[in-house]
């Protein structure tokens, strides 16, 4: 058996010569068959196959043969493992043979028969491909960019930098922050906090910026970062913290920054609450939120990130985000906010959400209080409407007026309207409702209006009842300088009717 001499040829020429050589292909085929004929072969489900594959095993000899003679990789074993859905051995062997991610994707899509397993392996292969692309981008940047960041010859020595700054008279704290951004050294921001020319807020911003970049696995760091502003905006820091908690769930990073630069800030408890809620640890989130509400009452202006208005706005924005993003746990979240006394606004939202759930109304819980009240009235849920008006602080006088008006309209459409005794009982029932739930002056005006509008259809005794009710309600009011002329006329008529009926 002879082999072509490709030692001095280029890689492409060697590969072309190898793939066109029938002798090499025949040798590879016989090597594969002899390796597969081993009893048991590596893909067999026996005790020997459970052992880790080493570089001295037969299939590594096949891979080495292909690599030495510039042949394409032998995928026979990988194909067989994929057909058997042996994903553990498949991943191990593909890593041992250093198969590219594209080859792994092709085999996974073409040979695995279990669809769930195939989907999981495709996700894994895509992740490997993304990592390879990220490494390729780093290599394309060349040695110059890597030297600026990773080369220890660049002055990353903080002590040497401070010595030069001391002799040059430049701001040491601000220079250290720029040095920290340049070399991506977060600990330099901690050192800079000891100098008076920078604030703790600036140091925390740089520390978070540097460490947040490390969370991005495939991001290539820039060589030079922007220097921090002499007056760092608390709103920007709050937005940075919100972004880290929302999109990256980097709660540990935010907590560490606050504990280093602002350990007395009540925001620490709120971030712990946010993390516990996302992790469905509802008992812990109740405790953290209760502690946050208690500490914010005691917090002064000594914090690096002042509570009002930045932390207050940040906490409310995060709560709204949780309400929108975790609809299934919305009731639990609103209950926790109400129990802790987080905000009267969210306590009212909890009452609205619970009321909507109990009544089955098809309306969003963020609807204004007046609209929810009108919706309850339109559904004739007067008891719920009165409770909601009392909780929300909305004027509930319209509830009893709508209720009494509905009672009168419904009774008038019935068969008992022409019975005087039943109608008198209706007026007394309306009077009882007004006495419990409405101001006397408005109630008196209501009965006077009813008496005026229905005067042609009312009996004299019935008019007497209505006017007497109005007078009774007026007597409840404190003494006034003078009565309205209309009320005085109606009361005078009531007295006349009383005398007429007594004479009869």
C-alpha positions as CSV (number, residue, x, y, z in Angstrom):
1,X,0.0,0.0,0.0
2,X,1.5,3.3,-1.1
3,X,0.6,6.8,0.0
4,X,1.2,10.0,-1.9
5,X,3.9,12.3,-0.8
6,X,2.0,15.4,0.4
7,X,4.4,16.5,3.0
8,X,5.7,19.5,1.2
9,X,2.4,20.5,-0.6
10,X,0.2,23.2,0.7
11,X,-2.8,22.3,2.9
12,X,-5.3,22.7,0.1
13,X,-3.2,20.7,-2.4
14,X,-2.7,18.0,0.2
15,X,-6.4,17.7,0.9
16,X,-7.2,17.6,-2.8
17,X,-4.6,14.9,-3.3
18,X,-5.8,12.9,-0.4
19,X,-9.4,12.9,-1.3
20,X,-8.6,11.8,-4.8
21,X,-6.4,9.0,-3.7
22,X,-8.2,5.6,-3.9
23,X,-5.5,4.0,-1.8
24,X,-6.1,6.4,1.1
25,X,-9.8,6.1,0.9
26,X,-9.6,2.3,0.8
27,X,-7.3,2.3,3.8
28,X,-9.7,4.6,5.7
29,X,-12.6,2.3,4.9
30,X,-10.8,-0.8,6.1
31,X,-9.7,1.0,9.2
32,X,-13.3,2.0,10.0
33,X,-14.5,-1.5,9.4
34,X,-11.9,-3.1,11.6
35,X,-12.5,-0.5,14.3
36,X,-16.3,-1.1,14.1
37,X,-15.7,-4.9,14.2
38,X,-14.2,-4.6,17.7
39,X,-16.3,-6.5,20.2
40,X,-17.8,-4.6,21.8
41,X,-17.4,-1.4,19.7
42,X,-17.5,1.9,21.5
43,X,-21.1,2.6,20.8
44,X,-22.4,-0.6,22.3
45,X,-24.3,-0.1,25.6
46,X,-21.9,-2.2,27.7
47,X,-19.8,-1.5,30.7
48,X,-16.8,-0.8,28.6
49,X,-18.7,2.0,26.7
50,X,-19.4,3.7,30.0
51,X,-15.8,4.3,30.5
52,X,-14.4,7.6,29.3
53,X,-13.0,7.5,25.8
54,X,-9.3,8.1,25.8
55,X,-6.8,9.1,23.2
56,X,-5.6,5.5,23.0
57,X,-9.0,4.2,21.9
58,X,-9.5,2.8,18.3
59,X,-11.7,5.6,17.0
60,X,-9.1,8.2,18.0
61,X,-6.8,6.3,15.7
62,X,-9.3,6.8,12.8
63,X,-9.5,10.5,13.6
64,X,-5.7,10.7,13.7
65,X,-5.4,8.9,10.4
66,X,-7.7,11.4,8.8
67,X,-5.9,14.4,10.2
68,X,-2.4,13.2,9.3
69,X,-3.4,12.4,5.7
70,X,-5.5,15.6,5.2
71,X,-8.7,13.6,4.8
72,X,-12.1,14.8,5.9
73,X,-13.1,13.8,9.4
74,X,-14.6,10.3,9.7
75,X,-18.1,10.8,10.9
76,X,-19.1,7.1,10.9
77,X,-19.1,6.8,14.7
78,X,-20.9,10.1,15.2
79,X,-23.6,9.1,12.7
80,X,-24.2,5.8,14.5
81,X,-24.3,7.4,17.9
82,X,-26.8,9.9,16.6
83,X,-29.0,7.2,15.1
84,X,-29.0,5.5,18.6
85,X,-29.8,8.9,20.2
86,X,-26.8,8.4,22.4
87,X,-26.3,12.1,23.0
88,X,-23.7,11.8,25.8
89,X,-21.3,9.7,23.8
90,X,-22.1,11.9,20.7
91,X,-21.1,15.1,22.5
92,X,-18.0,13.5,24.0
93,X,-16.8,12.1,20.7
94,X,-17.6,15.3,18.7
95,X,-15.5,17.2,21.2
96,X,-12.7,14.7,21.1
97,X,-12.6,14.9,17.3
98,X,-12.8,18.7,17.5
99,X,-15.8,18.8,15.1
100,X,-16.9,22.3,14.0
101,X,-20.3,23.5,15.3
102,X,-21.7,23.4,11.7
103,X,-20.8,19.7,11.4
104,X,-22.5,19.0,14.7
105,X,-25.6,20.9,13.6
106,X,-25.8,18.9,10.4
107,X,-25.5,15.5,12.2
108,X,-28.0,16.5,14.9
109,X,-30.5,17.6,12.3
110,X,-30.1,14.6,10.1
111,X,-29.6,11.6,12.3
112,X,-31.2,12.1,15.7
113,X,-34.7,10.7,15.8
114,X,-36.0,12.0,19.1
115,X,-37.4,15.5,18.4
116,X,-37.0,17.0,22.0
117,X,-33.5,15.7,22.2
118,X,-32.8,17.0,18.8
119,X,-34.0,20.5,19.7
120,X,-31.9,20.6,22.9
121,X,-28.8,19.6,21.0
122,X,-29.4,22.2,18.3
123,X,-29.6,24.9,21.0
124,X,-26.3,23.7,22.4
125,X,-24.7,23.6,19.0
126,X,-25.9,27.1,18.2
127,X,-24.4,28.3,21.5
128,X,-21.1,26.7,20.6
129,X,-21.2,28.3,17.2
130,X,-21.9,31.7,18.7
131,X,-18.8,31.3,21.0
132,X,-16.7,30.4,18.0
133,X,-17.8,33.5,16.2
134,X,-17.0,35.6,19.2
135,X,-13.5,34.2,19.4
136,X,-13.1,34.9,15.6
137,X,-14.0,38.5,16.1
138,X,-11.5,38.9,18.9
139,X,-8.8,37.4,16.6
140,X,-9.7,39.8,13.8
141,X,-9.0,42.8,16.0
142,X,-5.3,41.9,15.9
143,X,-2.6,42.0,18.5
144,X,-2.6,45.8,18.8
145,X,-6.1,46.0,20.4
146,X,-5.4,43.0,22.7
147,X,-2.2,44.7,23.8
148,X,-4.1,47.8,24.9
149,X,-6.4,45.8,27.2
150,X,-4.5,42.7,28.3
151,X,-0.9,43.5,27.9
152,X,0.6,43.9,31.3
153,X,3.2,46.3,29.9
154,X,0.5,49.0,29.6
155,X,0.5,51.0,32.8
156,X,-2.3,49.3,34.7
157,X,-0.4,49.7,38.0
158,X,-2.6,51.9,40.2
159,X,0.3,52.9,42.5
160,X,2.5,54.0,39.7
161,X,-0.4,56.0,38.2
162,X,-1.0,57.7,41.5
163,X,2.6,58.6,41.8
164,X,2.6,60.2,38.4
165,X,-0.7,62.0,39.1
166,X,0.7,63.3,42.4
167,X,3.7,64.9,40.7
168,X,1.6,66.2,37.8
169,X,-1.0,67.7,40.0
170,X,-4.0,66.1,38.3
171,X,-7.1,64.9,40.0
172,X,-6.3,61.5,41.4
173,X,-9.8,60.2,42.0
174,X,-11.1,61.2,38.5
175,X,-7.9,59.8,37.0
176,X,-8.3,56.5,38.7
177,X,-11.9,56.2,37.4
178,X,-10.6,56.8,33.9
179,X,-7.8,54.3,34.5
180,X,-10.5,51.8,35.7
181,X,-12.5,52.2,32.5
182,X,-9.4,52.0,30.3
183,X,-8.1,48.8,31.8
184,X,-11.5,47.4,32.9
185,X,-10.4,47.2,36.5
186,X,-13.4,47.6,38.8
187,X,-11.4,47.6,42.0
188,X,-9.8,50.9,41.0
189,X,-13.2,52.5,41.3
190,X,-13.2,51.4,45.0
191,X,-9.8,52.9,45.5
192,X,-11.0,56.1,43.8
193,X,-13.8,56.5,46.4
194,X,-11.1,57.4,49.0
195,X,-10.4,60.7,47.2
196,X,-12.5,63.8,47.6
197,X,-12.5,64.9,44.0
198,X,-15.1,62.2,43.0
199,X,-18.4,61.2,44.5
200,X,-19.5,57.8,45.6
201,X,-22.1,57.9,42.9
202,X,-19.4,58.3,40.2
203,X,-17.4,55.4,41.6
204,X,-20.4,53.2,41.8
205,X,-21.3,54.0,38.2
206,X,-17.8,53.1,36.9
207,X,-17.8,49.9,39.1
208,X,-21.1,48.8,37.6
209,X,-20.1,49.7,34.1
210,X,-16.9,47.6,34.2
211,X,-18.5,44.6,35.8
212,X,-21.6,44.7,33.6
213,X,-19.5,44.3,30.6
214,X,-18.1,41.1,31.9
215,X,-21.6,39.7,31.9
216,X,-21.7,39.9,28.2
217,X,-19.8,36.7,27.1
218,X,-19.4,37.5,23.4
219,X,-18.9,41.3,23.7
220,X,-15.5,42.6,22.7
221,X,-14.4,45.3,25.2
222,X,-13.5,48.6,23.7
223,X,-10.0,49.8,24.4
224,X,-11.0,53.3,25.7
225,X,-14.1,54.1,27.6
226,X,-15.7,57.5,28.3
227,X,-14.5,59.3,31.4
228,X,-17.2,59.7,34.1
229,X,-18.8,63.1,34.3
230,X,-17.8,65.3,37.3
231,X,-21.5,65.5,38.2
232,X,-22.8,62.0,37.7
233,X,-26.6,62.0,37.2
234,X,-28.5,60.0,39.9
235,X,-31.2,59.4,37.3
236,X,-28.7,57.7,35.0
237,X,-27.4,55.5,37.8
238,X,-31.0,54.5,38.7
239,X,-31.6,53.7,35.0
240,X,-28.5,51.6,35.0
241,X,-29.6,49.6,38.0
242,X,-33.0,49.2,36.5
243,X,-31.6,47.8,33.3
244,X,-29.3,45.3,35.2
245,X,-32.2,44.0,37.2
246,X,-34.8,43.8,34.5
247,X,-32.9,42.6,31.4
248,X,-30.0,40.7,32.9
249,X,-31.3,39.7,36.4
250,X,-27.9,40.8,37.7
251,X,-29.2,41.2,41.2
252,X,-26.0,40.1,42.9
253,X,-23.9,42.6,41.0
254,X,-26.2,45.5,42.0
255,X,-26.4,44.4,45.6
256,X,-22.6,44.2,45.8
257,X,-22.2,47.7,44.3
258,X,-24.7,49.1,46.8
259,X,-23.1,47.3,49.7
260,X,-19.6,48.7,48.7
261,X,-20.5,52.3,47.9
262,X,-23.9,52.9,49.6
263,X,-24.5,50.3,52.3
264,X,-27.2,52.3,54.1
265,X,-29.4,52.8,51.1
266,X,-32.9,51.1,51.5
267,X,-32.7,50.2,47.8
268,X,-30.7,47.1,48.9
269,X,-33.8,45.6,50.5
270,X,-35.9,46.4,47.4
271,X,-33.4,44.7,45.1
272,X,-33.6,41.7,47.4
273,X,-37.4,41.8,47.2
274,X,-37.2,42.0,43.4
275,X,-34.9,39.0,43.2
276,X,-37.0,36.9,45.6
277,X,-40.2,37.7,43.7
278,X,-38.6,36.7,40.4
279,X,-37.4,33.5,42.0
280,X,-41.0,32.8,43.4
281,X,-39.7,33.0,47.0
282,X,-42.8,34.9,48.1
283,X,-42.2,34.6,51.9
284,X,-38.8,36.2,51.5
285,X,-40.0,38.9,49.2
286,X,-42.6,39.9,51.8
287,X,-40.0,40.3,54.4
288,X,-37.6,42.3,52.2
289,X,-40.4,44.6,51.0
290,X,-41.6,45.2,54.6
291,X,-38.0,46.0,55.6
292,X,-37.6,48.4,52.6
293,X,-40.8,50.3,53.5
294,X,-39.6,50.6,57.1
295,X,-36.1,51.8,56.2
296,X,-37.3,54.3,53.6
297,X,-39.1,56.2,56.4
298,X,-35.9,56.6,58.3
299,X,-33.6,57.3,55.3
300,X,-32.1,60.7,55.2
301,X,-30.0,62.5,52.6
302,X,-26.7,60.8,53.5
303,X,-27.1,58.1,50.9
304,X,-25.1,58.3,47.7
305,X,-28.3,57.7,45.7
306,X,-30.9,59.8,47.5
307,X,-34.1,58.1,48.2
308,X,-36.3,60.9,46.9
309,X,-37.0,61.1,44.1
310,X,-34.7,58.7,42.4
311,X,-35.0,55.5,44.5
312,X,-38.7,56.1,45.0
313,X,-39.2,56.4,41.2
314,X,-36.9,53.5,40.6
315,X,-38.9,51.2,43.0
316,X,-42.2,52.2,41.5
317,X,-41.0,51.6,37.9
318,X,-39.7,48.2,38.9
319,X,-43.1,47.3,40.5
320,X,-44.9,48.3,37.4
321,X,-42.5,46.1,35.4
322,X,-43.2,43.2,37.6
323,X,-47.0,43.7,37.4
324,X,-46.8,43.8,33.6
325,X,-44.3,40.9,33.2
326,X,-45.6,38.4,35.7
327,X,-49.4,38.4,35.1
328,X,-49.9,35.0,36.8
329,X,-48.4,36.3,40.1
330,X,-50.1,39.7,39.9
331,X,-52.5,39.0,42.8
332,X,-49.7,37.8,45.0
333,X,-47.6,40.9,44.2
334,X,-50.4,43.4,44.8
335,X,-51.2,41.6,48.1
336,X,-47.5,41.9,49.2
337,X,-47.5,45.6,48.3
338,X,-50.7,46.2,50.2
339,X,-49.5,44.3,53.3
340,X,-46.2,46.2,53.4
341,X,-47.9,49.6,52.9
342,X,-45.7,50.3,49.9
343,X,-47.9,53.0,48.5
344,X,-51.6,54.0,48.8
345,X,-51.8,53.9,45.0
346,X,-50.9,50.2,44.8
347,X,-53.1,49.3,47.8
348,X,-56.0,50.8,45.8
349,X,-54.9,48.8,42.8
350,X,-55.0,45.7,45.0
351,X,-58.6,46.5,46.0
352,X,-59.5,47.1,42.4
353,X,-57.9,43.8,41.2
354,X,-59.6,41.8,44.0
355,X,-63.0,43.4,43.3
356,X,-62.7,42.7,39.5
357,X,-61.8,39.1,40.2
358,X,-64.7,38.7,42.6
359,X,-67.3,40.3,40.4
360,X,-66.0,38.9,37.1
361,X,-65.9,42.3,35.3
362,X,-64.1,42.4,32.0
363,X,-62.0,45.4,32.7
364,X,-58.3,46.2,33.4
365,X,-57.5,46.7,37.0
366,X,-55.7,50.0,36.1
367,X,-59.0,51.6,35.1
368,X,-59.7,55.0,36.8
369,X,-61.7,54.7,40.0
370,X,-64.6,56.7,38.7
371,X,-64.9,54.5,35.6
372,X,-64.9,51.3,37.8
373,X,-67.6,52.9,40.0
374,X,-69.8,53.7,37.0
375,X,-69.3,50.1,35.7
376,X,-70.4,48.6,39.0
377,X,-73.5,50.9,39.0
378,X,-74.4,49.9,35.4
379,X,-74.2,46.2,36.5
380,X,-76.5,47.1,39.5
381,X,-73.8,46.0,41.9
382,X,-74.7,48.7,44.3
383,X,-73.2,47.1,47.5
384,X,-69.9,46.6,45.8
385,X,-70.1,50.1,44.3
386,X,-70.6,51.6,47.8
387,X,-67.6,49.7,49.2
388,X,-65.4,50.8,46.2
389,X,-66.5,54.4,46.6
390,X,-65.5,54.3,50.3
391,X,-62.1,52.7,49.6
392,X,-61.2,54.9,46.6
393,X,-62.4,58.1,48.1
394,X,-64.8,58.8,45.2
395,X,-68.0,60.6,46.0
396,X,-70.5,57.8,46.5
397,X,-73.7,59.9,46.6
398,X,-74.5,58.9,43.0
399,X,-74.6,55.2,44.1
400,X,-77.7,55.6,46.3
401,X,-79.4,57.9,43.9
402,X,-78.9,55.4,41.1
403,X,-80.0,52.6,43.3
404,X,-83.2,54.4,44.4
405,X,-84.0,55.5,40.9
406,X,-83.6,51.9,39.7
407,X,-85.9,50.7,42.5
408,X,-88.6,53.3,41.5
409,X,-88.3,52.5,37.7
410,X,-88.5,48.7,38.4
411,X,-91.4,49.1,40.7
412,X,-93.3,51.4,38.4
413,X,-93.0,48.8,35.6
414,X,-94.5,46.1,37.9
415,X,-98.0,45.2,38.8
416,X,-98.0,46.8,42.2
417,X,-97.6,50.4,41.1
418,X,-101.4,51.2,41.3
419,X,-101.6,49.9,44.9
420,X,-101.3,52.8,47.3
421,X,-100.0,50.8,50.2
422,X,-97.2,49.3,48.2
423,X,-96.1,52.6,46.8
424,X,-96.0,54.1,50.3
425,X,-93.8,51.2,51.4
426,X,-91.6,52.0,48.4
427,X,-91.1,55.6,49.5
428,X,-90.3,54.5,53.1
429,X,-87.7,52.0,51.7
430,X,-86.2,54.8,49.6
431,X,-86.1,57.0,52.7
432,X,-84.3,54.4,54.7
433,X,-81.7,54.0,51.9
434,X,-81.1,57.8,51.8
435,X,-80.8,58.0,55.6
436,X,-77.9,55.5,55.7
437,X,-75.9,56.6,52.6
438,X,-76.6,60.1,51.4
439,X,-76.5,63.7,52.7
440,X,-79.9,65.0,53.8
441,X,-80.0,68.0,51.6
442,X,-79.5,66.0,48.4
443,X,-82.0,63.4,49.6
444,X,-84.6,66.0,50.3
445,X,-84.2,67.5,46.9
446,X,-84.6,64.1,45.4
447,X,-88.0,63.5,47.1
448,X,-89.1,67.0,46.2
449,X,-88.3,66.3,42.5
450,X,-90.1,63.0,42.6
451,X,-93.2,64.7,44.2
452,X,-93.1,67.5,41.5
453,X,-92.6,65.1,38.5
454,X,-95.2,62.5,39.6
455,X,-97.7,64.9,41.1
456,X,-100.5,64.1,38.5
457,X,-100.2,60.3,39.4
458,X,-99.9,60.6,43.1
459,X,-102.6,60.4,45.7
460,X,-102.9,63.2,48.3
461,X,-101.8,60.9,51.1
462,X,-98.8,59.8,49.0
463,X,-97.8,63.4,48.4
464,X,-98.0,64.0,52.1
465,X,-95.6,61.1,52.7
466,X,-93.1,62.4,50.2
467,X,-93.2,66.0,51.5
468,X,-93.0,64.8,55.0
469,X,-89.9,62.7,54.2
470,X,-88.3,65.8,52.6
471,X,-89.1,67.9,55.7
472,X,-87.7,65.2,57.9
473,X,-84.5,65.2,55.9
474,X,-84.3,69.0,56.0
475,X,-84.6,69.0,59.8
476,X,-81.5,66.9,60.0
477,X,-79.4,69.6,58.4
478,X,-77.9,72.3,60.7
479,X,-80.0,75.5,61.0
480,X,-79.4,77.8,58.1
481,X,-80.0,81.5,57.7
482,X,-82.9,81.1,55.3
483,X,-84.5,78.3,53.4
484,X,-84.6,78.0,49.7
485,X,-87.8,79.5,48.4
486,X,-88.7,76.2,46.6
487,X,-88.2,74.2,49.8
488,X,-90.2,76.6,51.8
489,X,-93.1,76.4,49.3
490,X,-93.0,72.6,49.3
491,X,-93.0,72.4,53.1
492,X,-95.9,74.9,53.3
493,X,-97.8,72.7,50.8
494,X,-97.1,69.7,53.0
495,X,-98.6,71.4,56.0
496,X,-101.7,72.4,54.0
497,X,-102.2,68.8,52.8
498,X,-101.9,67.5,56.3
499,X,-104.6,69.9,57.6
500,X,-106.8,69.0,54.6
501,X,-106.6,65.3,55.2
502,X,-107.2,65.8,58.9
503,X,-110.4,67.8,58.2
504,X,-111.6,65.1,55.9
